Amino acid sequence: MMQTQRTLENQQSLTQSGQISGSLSFNGALAKEDEEMSKSALSTFRAKEEEIEKKKLEVKEKVQAQLGRIEEETKRLATIREELDALADPMKKEVSLVRKKIDSVNKELKPLGQTCQKKEREYKEALEAFNEKNKEKVQLITRLMELVSESEKLRLKKLEELSKNIETIRMA
């Protein structure tokens, strides 16, 4: 583009100085017409180049603006990720701590559960023994009361017999 512009500028300066040879030098009117056409083409070309440069600048500014927005959004995303990681990390730590505590409690519970079952068995056995001894005690008390009752009856009988014998002796 720049080469074409320079070529046109060179042609224009040569045309103005009258140094171009050939068919242009024969006809002055044609030379002026060609010169005006060259000037017109050159000015059109320059206008188009200026327009292209303006568009380039506009596009460049738009791209720069979008890159700036992209950088800002990237920073915001990074901040959000950090916040999410910060939220997720304590939860993970708490969960692992709770799991460790659960495992520890389970380890403690296992022997305690076994001890509890053993104590329950011992309690049941002791309760059965207690109930058996209690039944035996009740039976023995009942037997004792029967014996005491029989003893009282026998004693009363003997007392009556003695009393009769004493009366018979007194009467005799």
C-alpha positions in Angstrom: 0.0 0.0 0.0 2.7 2.4 1.0 4.6 1.5 -2.2 1.6 2.2 -4.3 1.1 5.6 -2.6 4.7 6.5 -3.2 4.4 5.5 -6.8 1.4 7.8 -7.2 3.2 10.6 -5.5 6.2 10.2 -7.7 3.9 10.2 -10.8 2.2 13.3 -9.6 5.4 15.2 -9.0 6.8 14.1 -12.3 3.6 15.2 -14.0 3.7 18.6 -12.3 7.3 19.2 -13.4 6.6 18.2 -17.0 9.2 15.5 -17.0 6.8 12.7 -18.2 7.4 11.8 -21.8 5.3 9.9 -24.2 1.7 10.6 -25.3 1.1 13.0 -22.4 3.6 15.5 -23.7 2.0 15.7 -27.1 -1.3 16.8 -25.8 -1.4 19.4 -23.0 -5.1 19.0 -22.4 -4.8 15.2 -22.0 -1.9 15.8 -19.7 -4.0 18.0 -17.5 -6.8 15.6 -17.5 -4.5 12.7 -16.7 -3.0 14.8 -14.0 -6.4 15.6 -12.5 -7.4 12.0 -12.7 -4.1 11.0 -11.0 -4.8 13.6 -8.3 -8.3 12.4 -7.9 -7.2 8.8 -7.8 -4.5 9.7 -5.3 -6.8 11.7 -3.1 -9.4 8.8 -3.2 -6.6 6.4 -2.4 -5.4 8.5 0.5 -9.0 8.9 1.8 -9.5 5.2 1.6 -6.2 4.6 3.4 -7.1 7.1 6.1 -10.5 5.4 6.4 -8.7 2.0 6.7 -6.4 3.4 9.3 -9.3 4.8 11.3 -11.1 1.5 11.1 -7.9 -0.3 12.2 -7.6 2.1 15.2 -11.3 1.6 16.0 -10.9 -2.2 15.8 -7.7 -2.0 17.8 -9.4 0.1 20.5 -12.4 -2.3 20.6 -10.0 -5.3 20.9 -8.0 -3.5 23.7 -11.3 -2.7 25.5 -12.4 -6.4 25.2 -9.0 -7.6 26.4 -9.3 -5.3 29.4 -12.8 -6.6 30.2 -11.5 -10.2 29.7 -8.6 -9.5 32.1 -11.0 -8.1 34.7 -13.4 -11.0 34.4 -10.4 -13.4 34.7 -9.4 -11.7 37.9 -13.0 -11.9 39.2 -13.1 -15.6 38.3 -9.8 -16.2 40.1 -11.2 -14.4 43.2 -14.4 -16.4 43.1 -12.4 -19.7 42.7 -10.3 -18.7 45.7 -13.4 -18.0 47.8 -14.9 -21.3 46.7 -11.7 -23.1 47.6 -11.6 -21.3 50.9 -15.2 -22.5 51.6 -14.5 -26.0 50.5 -11.3 -26.5 52.4 -12.6 -25.9 55.9 -15.6 -28.2 55.2 -13.2 -31.0 54.0 -11.1 -30.5 57.1 -14.1 -30.6 59.4 -15.4 -33.7 57.7 -12.1 -35.5 58.0 -11.9 -34.5 61.7 -15.4 -35.7 62.3 -14.7 -39.0 60.5 -11.5 -39.5 62.6 -13.5 -38.8 65.8 -16.1 -41.3 64.6 -13.5 -43.9 64.0 -11.9 -43.3 67.4 -15.3 -43.6 69.1 -16.0 -46.8 67.2 -12.7 -48.2 68.4 -13.6 -47.3 72.0 -17.2 -48.5 71.6 -16.2 -52.0 70.5 -14.6 -53.2 73.7 -17.2 -51.3 75.8 -19.9 -53.1 73.9 -18.2 -56.4 74.6 -17.8 -55.5 78.2 -21.4 -54.4 78.4 -22.6 -57.8 76.9 -20.3 -59.7 79.3 -21.7 -57.7 82.2 -25.3 -58.2 81.0 -24.6 -62.0 80.9 -23.1 -61.8 84.4 -26.1 -59.8 85.6 -28.5 -62.3 84.2 -26.6 -65.1 85.7 -26.5 -63.3 89.1 -30.2 -62.4 88.8 -31.1 -66.1 88.1 -28.9 -67.2 91.1 -30.5 -64.5 93.3 -34.0 -65.6 92.2 -33.2 -69.3 92.8 -31.8 -68.5 96.3 -34.8 -66.3 97.0 -37.1 -69.2 96.0 -35.1 -71.5 98.2 -35.3 -69.0 101.1 -39.1 -68.7 100.6 -39.4 -72.5 100.6 -37.2 -72.8 103.7 -39.2 -70.1 105.5 -42.4 -71.9 104.6 -40.9 -75.2 105.9 -39.7 -73.4 109.0 -43.2 -72.0 109.6 -44.7 -75.4 109.1 -42.2 -76.9 111.5 -42.8 -74.2 114.1 -46.5 -74.7 113.6 -46.2 -78.4 114.1 -43.9 -77.9 117.1 -46.4 -75.5 118.6 -49.1 -78.1 118.1 -47.0 -80.9 119.6 -46.1 -78.7 122.5 -49.6 -77.7 123.1 -50.6 -81.4 123.0 -47.9 -82.3 125.4 -48.9 -79.4 127.6 -52.5 -80.6 127.5 -51.4 -84.1 128.3 -49.2 -82.8 131.1 -52.0 -80.6 132.3 -54.3 -83.7 132.3 -51.7 -85.7 134.1 -51.2 -83.0 136.7 -54.9 -82.8 137.2 -55.2 -86.5 137.4 -52.4 -86.5 140.0 -54.1 -83.8 141.9 -57.2 -85.6 141.9 -55.8 -88.8 142.9 
